[in-house]
């Protein structure tokens, strides 16, 4: 192998990994600009620091599960074992993956002057 070929072989895999991870973290392109990952899991209880929008995404499929306007200090709750949340999951993800991963994103509301 030439030096150039070796160097290309070292550089290409990390670039591909960055492309794949970058796409996966944006939930299949369904997230608005400014969305920040703030939590995840099968049970989520998160309190936003400011008003905004909480977006719950099933990460393996990139499917948005719920979007909710939240106010500073009011908790966003999600529990896959609760009846209400389980009903929503069945409606949104009728073929939910066996190893589903839920991620919570937050988009702060624009600040008013």
C-alpha positions as CSV (number, residue, x, y, z in Angstrom):
1,X,0.0,0.0,0.0
2,X,1.3,3.5,-0.8
3,X,1.5,6.2,1.8
4,X,-1.4,8.0,0.2
5,X,-3.6,4.9,0.2
6,X,-2.9,4.3,3.8
7,X,-3.7,7.8,4.7
8,X,-7.0,7.7,2.8
9,X,-7.9,4.4,4.6
10,X,-7.3,6.1,8.0
11,X,-9.4,9.2,7.1
12,X,-12.4,7.8,5.4
13,X,-13.9,5.6,8.2
14,X,-14.1,8.5,10.7
15,X,-15.7,10.7,8.1
16,X,-18.3,8.1,7.4
17,X,-18.9,7.7,11.1
18,X,-19.4,11.4,11.5
19,X,-21.9,11.5,8.7
20,X,-23.9,8.6,10.1
21,X,-23.9,9.9,13.7
22,X,-24.7,13.4,12.5
23,X,-27.8,12.2,10.7
24,X,-28.9,10.0,13.6
25,X,-28.8,12.9,16.1
26,X,-31.2,15.0,14.0
27,X,-33.9,12.4,14.2
28,X,-34.1,11.8,10.5
29,X,-34.2,15.6,9.8
30,X,-37.4,16.1,11.7
31,X,-36.0,18.5,14.3
32,X,-36.1,22.2,13.9
33,X,-33.0,24.3,14.1
34,X,-31.8,25.0,17.6
35,X,-33.1,21.7,19.0
36,X,-31.0,20.4,21.9
37,X,-30.9,16.9,23.3
38,X,-31.9,17.2,27.0
39,X,-32.9,13.7,28.0
40,X,-33.8,10.2,27.0
41,X,-34.9,6.8,28.2
42,X,-38.0,4.8,29.0
43,X,-39.0,7.2,31.8
44,X,-38.3,10.9,31.4
45,X,-39.0,13.7,33.8
46,X,-37.4,16.9,32.7
47,X,-38.0,20.5,33.7
48,X,-37.3,23.1,31.0
49,X,-35.2,26.1,32.0
50,X,-37.3,28.4,29.8
51,X,-40.5,28.3,27.7
52,X,-40.2,26.3,24.5
53,X,-41.1,23.1,22.8
54,X,-40.3,19.6,23.9
55,X,-40.0,17.0,21.1
56,X,-39.9,13.3,22.0
57,X,-38.3,11.1,19.3
58,X,-37.9,7.3,18.9
59,X,-34.3,7.3,17.8
60,X,-33.9,4.1,15.9
61,X,-36.6,5.0,13.4
62,X,-36.3,8.8,13.8
63,X,-40.1,9.0,14.4
64,X,-41.4,12.0,16.4
65,X,-43.6,10.6,19.1
66,X,-44.8,13.8,20.8
67,X,-44.4,17.5,20.6
68,X,-45.5,19.7,23.5
69,X,-45.3,23.4,24.3
70,X,-43.7,23.7,27.7
71,X,-43.2,26.5,30.2
72,X,-40.2,27.2,32.3
73,X,-40.5,25.1,35.5
74,X,-43.3,22.8,34.3
75,X,-42.1,19.2,34.0
76,X,-42.3,17.2,30.8
77,X,-43.2,13.6,31.8
78,X,-42.9,10.4,29.7
79,X,-43.2,6.8,30.9
80,X,-43.4,4.0,28.4
81,X,-45.2,1.8,31.0
82,X,-48.0,4.3,31.7
83,X,-51.3,3.6,29.9
84,X,-51.6,7.1,28.4
85,X,-48.0,7.1,27.0
86,X,-48.3,3.5,25.8
87,X,-51.5,4.3,23.9
88,X,-49.7,7.2,22.2
89,X,-46.8,4.9,21.3
90,X,-49.1,2.3,19.8
91,X,-50.8,4.9,17.7
92,X,-47.6,6.6,16.5
93,X,-45.4,3.5,16.2
94,X,-47.6,0.5,15.5
95,X,-44.5,-1.5,14.7
96,X,-42.3,-0.2,17.5
97,X,-38.8,-1.6,17.4
98,X,-37.8,-4.1,20.1
99,X,-35.0,-2.0,21.2
100,X,-36.6,1.4,20.9
101,X,-34.7,4.4,22.2
102,X,-36.5,7.6,23.2
103,X,-34.7,11.0,23.1
104,X,-36.1,14.3,24.3
105,X,-35.2,17.5,22.5
106,X,-35.9,21.0,23.5
107,X,-36.3,24.1,21.3
108,X,-36.3,27.3,23.4
109,X,-38.9,29.9,22.4
110,X,-37.5,33.0,20.8
111,X,-36.9,35.7,23.4
112,X,-39.1,38.7,23.2
113,X,-37.6,42.2,23.6
